[in-house]
Amino acid sequence: MTHSSDPAPTVRTADSIVNGDDRTDWSVPAPSIGREAVGIVEAVLEGGPVNLPAELRSHRVSPVADKIKVHHYGGYEHFERDSSGVTGEAPVVFRWTGRTRIAE
């Protein structure tokens, strides 16, 4: 690798007024967070393969999420929200509904 003693080129930043537009008046809207992202909840996965690691059985999901898909041994384990409607501080339970394989 060769080293150059030349200093890095300086970069001129844009002025606050360009072509008559005053950039200081520009406002950037705050990013909007969808209603489903507000109030992320803890979820636990029940059922499915016995060898599904414990760290894959805990998720943080949107409160409106109905399904969770987990990549596991060349396929996906599918879980759906338990219809019992547990509320409060308890984690939401998703029960195993089946497995699909990844097409090769």
N, C-alpha and C positions, 0 to 999 in steps of 0.2 A: 504494500500500500504506500503510495506517495503522499507526502504532506505538502500543502501549499502554504506559503507565507502570506498570501493575499487575504486581506480581511474579508469577512462576509459582506456581500453587497447590502447596502441599506435599502430599505423598502419605504417608499413614501406612502403615508396613509392618506386616505381621502379626506378632503375638507368637509366641514359640517354643512357647507352649502355647495351643491354641485348642480350645474345647469339651472340655477334658479330655484332648486328645491331645497328647502331648509330641512336637513335630516334630523335636527334636534326636535322637530315637531312630530316625527314619526313615532308611532306607538306600536309596540309589539304586544299582541294579545297574549294573555296568560294561557298556557296550554289547558285545554279542557279535559277533565277526567270524566269518563263515561260513568253513568249511574251504576253500572255493574262493577266498576273498580272501587267504588267507595265502600269501605267496610269489609276488607278482605277477611275471610274466615278460615279457621283451621279445619282441615278435613282428614279423616282417617279412612283407610281402605280395609274392608273386611272381606274374607273369603279369597278365592283364587288359589293359585299354586302355593304349596307349603314352602317352597324354596324362594318365594318372593322376599327379598331382603327387607328388614324392618325399616330401614331409611327410605324405602320407596313407598311405605304405607302411610306416610304423613305428608300432607300437602297444604299449601295455602292457596285458596281459590276464591273466585268471585262468589258473592252470596247467591247469585242467580245461576251458577254453573250446575248443569244437570248430569254431566258425564266427565269422566277422567280416563285418559288412555295412557298406559304406562308401558314403555318399551322394555321387553324382558325376553331373553333367550330367543332371538330371531323372530319375535312376534310382538304383539301388543295384548296386554291384559286390559279388558274394558270393565269399568265400574260405573254404576249409576247411583244417583242420590237416593237414599232410603226415603220412602214416602211417608215415614212416620212424622217427619217435620220437627225434629228436635230443635229447640230454640235456646237462646240464652248463651251462657259461656261454654257450654259443652261443644266439642267438635262435631261437625256435620259428618254423618256416616254415609259412605259410598260402598255399595255392595257389588261384588264381582258378578258380571253377567255373561262373560265369555272371553274367548281368545281368538285373535286372528293372526295369521302368519304373514310375514313380509314376502311379497312376490319377488322372485329372483329372475 
